[in-house]
Amino acid sequence: MKAHQLFALILSRLKQVIGLYAFVLIPMWGMFFLNETVLFGIWNIFGIVPRTLDVGSMIGVFASWTMHGNYAHLLGNTITLLQILFLFGLFENNAYRTTLKLIVASGAVTWLIGSPLSIHIGASGLCFAMLGFMIGGAVFARRWGYLLACIIMGTGYWLIIKQGLMPQSGISFAAHFGGLCAGLLIGANSKHAYTKV
């Protein structure tokens, strides 16, 4: 690969990173402030209610990542996503489509395995799904860029991952575990065409 081709590739991937930030973070922050100022918290009642076939829970499967209980909850997920989306934007060819798949898959698995009579909100399921995707892509699909990303994320997030997968009061184990499993499965079946040089 020539220098100008490498530069063009890096530039396009950095544009994709910025696009992913807008794609994921603007709806999260926008809905949080809209919910706080105009909707008076009503948006959060549309979280995922496991194995409930009503409109609200189905909205949650697709949109629970835009629902947060408070500013600290939103900020915590934002800080994590800033780093994951950066790596994801660098290494994933179909980043937007894959992100949509992970949103729906993590929501669906949370809906399947969550505790009855609970409501699951927040973007942490998406965070774990993206981590799972990178792990699955690295280990099973032999996508070496994701192996590097896993090493980077693993060293920084081992304690968070470990704590997130321990059942705790007020924290959605189903979203974390469900997101991780959904991401692993999708990542393991991901394909990547490498350019020959």
C-alpha positions as MATLAB code, in Angstrom:
seq = 'MKAHQLFALILSRLKQVIGLYAFVLIPMWGMFFLNETVLFGIWNIFGIVPRTLDVGSMIGVFASWTMHGNYAHLLGNTITLLQILFLFGLFENNAYRTTLKLIVASGAVTWLIGSPLSIHIGASGLCFAMLGFMIGGAVFARRWGYLLACIIMGTGYWLIIKQGLMPQSGISFAAHFGGLCAGLLIGANSKHAYTKV';
ca = [
       0.000    0.000    0.000;
       1.404    3.357   -1.054;
       1.756    6.303    1.318;
      -1.104    8.300   -0.213;
      -3.384    5.214   -0.078;
      -2.510    4.668    3.575;
      -3.176    8.336    4.329;
      -6.541    8.152    2.539;
      -7.471    5.005    4.496;
      -6.531    6.581    7.827;
      -8.461    9.747    6.946;
     -11.576    7.779    5.950;
     -11.427    5.762    9.179;
     -11.067    8.904   11.286;
     -14.119   10.336    9.497;
     -15.935    7.113   10.332;
     -14.969    7.511   14.005;
     -16.428   11.034   14.061;
     -19.533    9.769   12.276;
     -19.960    6.989   14.833;
     -19.658    9.475   17.678;
     -22.503   11.476   16.129;
     -24.517    8.351   15.280;
     -24.441    6.972   18.834;
     -23.758    9.848   21.225;
     -26.013   12.591   19.824;
     -29.198   10.469   20.215;
     -28.093    9.429   23.729;
     -27.467   12.973   24.925;
     -30.330   14.464   22.954;
     -32.895   12.048   24.395;
     -31.491   12.468   27.904;
     -31.978   16.260   27.859;
     -35.303   15.989   26.044;
     -36.469   13.484   28.643;
     -35.291   15.666   31.519;
     -36.697   18.952   30.251;
     -39.746   18.163   28.116;
     -40.847   14.576   28.706;
     -40.451   14.641   32.535;
     -38.834   11.188   32.622;
     -41.544    9.425   30.607;
     -39.063    8.175   27.986;
     -37.461    5.785   30.499;
     -40.685    3.826   31.038;
     -40.132    2.420   27.537;
     -37.135    0.410   28.720;
     -36.834   -3.309   28.120;
     -39.301   -5.351   30.190;
     -38.195   -8.967   29.665;
     -40.567  -11.284   27.808;
     -43.320   -8.665   27.719;
     -44.981   -8.225   24.341;
     -46.139   -4.637   24.594;
     -45.238   -1.574   22.551;
     -43.138   -0.028   25.320;
     -40.876   -3.031   25.747;
     -40.463   -3.430   22.000;
     -39.397    0.228   21.812;
     -36.895   -0.592   24.548;
     -35.310   -3.418   22.540;
     -34.410   -0.874   19.869;
     -33.952    2.299   21.932;
     -33.027    1.471   25.548;
     -29.467    2.643   24.813;
     -30.866    6.201   24.632;
     -32.437    5.957   28.118;
     -30.445    6.840   31.234;
     -31.484    7.200   34.857;
     -29.311   10.210   35.660;
     -26.389   12.292   34.466;
     -23.770   10.021   36.103;
     -25.263    6.993   34.314;
     -25.133    8.831   30.973;
     -21.610   10.150   31.546;
     -20.258    6.729   32.547;
     -21.578    5.111   29.379;
     -20.391    8.050   27.268;
     -16.800    7.804   28.513;
     -16.746    4.079   27.761;
     -18.304    4.537   24.321;
     -15.875    7.302   23.343;
     -13.074    4.761   23.581;
     -14.909    1.750   22.156;
     -16.328    3.714   19.212;
     -12.861    5.052   18.400;
     -11.451    1.527   18.055;
     -14.604    0.303   16.351;
     -14.454    3.109   13.797;
     -10.819    2.330   13.014;
     -11.221   -1.400   12.480;
     -14.796   -2.037   11.288;
     -15.615   -1.687    7.583;
     -19.400   -1.666    8.070;
     -19.412    0.224   11.348;
     -22.895    1.774   11.141;
     -24.655   -1.404   10.057;
     -22.782   -3.471   12.643;
     -23.620   -0.968   15.390;
     -27.325   -1.225   14.508;
     -27.087   -5.034   14.607;
     -25.448   -4.887   18.036;
     -28.079   -2.465   19.384;
     -30.932   -4.754   18.338;
     -29.170   -8.017   19.283;
     -28.166   -6.813   22.762;
     -31.695   -5.496   23.336;
     -33.262   -8.760   22.159;
     -31.024  -10.948   24.345;
     -31.696   -8.698   27.353;
     -35.433   -9.072   26.634;
     -35.000  -12.874   26.557;
     -32.853  -13.423   29.658;
     -33.686  -10.500   31.959;
     -35.475  -10.885   35.285;
     -39.261  -10.596   35.024;
     -40.862   -7.385   36.297;
     -37.637   -5.414   35.768;
     -36.938   -2.521   33.403;
     -33.567   -2.307   31.661;
     -32.262    1.031   30.392;
     -28.884    2.453   29.397;
     -26.159    1.986   26.803;
     -24.045   -0.449   28.806;
     -25.591   -3.386   26.909;
     -24.318   -1.790   23.694;
     -20.887   -1.230   25.275;
     -20.645   -4.918   26.201;
     -21.984   -5.955   22.775;
     -19.249   -3.939   21.047;
     -16.601   -5.440   23.316;
     -18.010   -8.905   22.629;
     -17.966   -8.216   18.897;
     -14.284   -7.292   19.035;
     -13.442  -10.373   21.116;
     -15.470  -12.651   18.826;
     -13.912  -11.074   15.738;
     -10.396  -11.483   17.128;
     -10.701  -15.031   18.487;
     -13.072  -16.732   16.058;
     -12.932  -14.706   12.826;
      -9.178  -14.005   13.138;
      -9.530  -10.289   12.645;
      -6.173   -9.186   13.967;
      -7.060   -5.506   14.245;
      -9.656   -6.481   16.822;
      -7.074   -8.546   18.698;
      -5.092   -5.337   19.156;
      -8.278   -3.481   20.139;
      -9.118   -6.219   22.692;
      -5.674   -5.944   24.259;
      -6.053   -2.153   24.517;
      -9.610   -2.362   25.894;
      -8.883   -5.371   28.092;
      -6.048   -3.743   29.969;
      -8.103   -0.621   30.629;
     -11.461   -2.272   31.238;
     -10.775   -5.643   32.857;
     -12.089   -4.501   36.244;
     -15.165   -2.837   34.687;
     -15.915   -5.968   32.631;
     -15.472   -8.181   35.685;
     -17.700   -5.978   37.858;
     -20.270   -5.572   35.089;
     -20.684   -9.339   34.831;
     -21.263   -9.754   38.560;
     -24.957   -9.557   39.528;
     -25.478   -6.370   41.567;
     -28.483   -4.460   42.782;
     -29.483   -1.643   40.449;
     -27.179   -2.791   37.630;
     -28.517   -4.752   34.668;
     -26.566   -7.999   34.619;
     -28.874   -9.198   31.823;
     -27.933   -6.239   29.599;
     -24.209   -6.669   30.272;
     -24.134  -10.450   29.856;
     -26.701  -10.421   27.046;
     -24.812   -7.709   25.178;
     -21.522   -9.559   25.560;
     -23.025  -12.836   24.277;
     -24.773  -11.123   21.353;
     -21.561   -9.331   20.407;
     -19.481  -12.518   20.644;
     -21.873  -14.356   18.344;
     -22.035  -11.582   15.731;
     -18.284  -10.954   15.922;
     -17.458  -14.641   15.546;
     -19.469  -14.707   12.312;
     -18.101  -11.441   10.939;
     -16.164  -11.391    7.704;
     -13.433   -9.005    6.731;
     -11.858   -8.731    3.305;
      -8.233   -7.729    3.648;
      -6.696   -5.778    0.786;
      -3.727   -7.508   -0.806;
      -0.632   -5.373   -1.186;
];
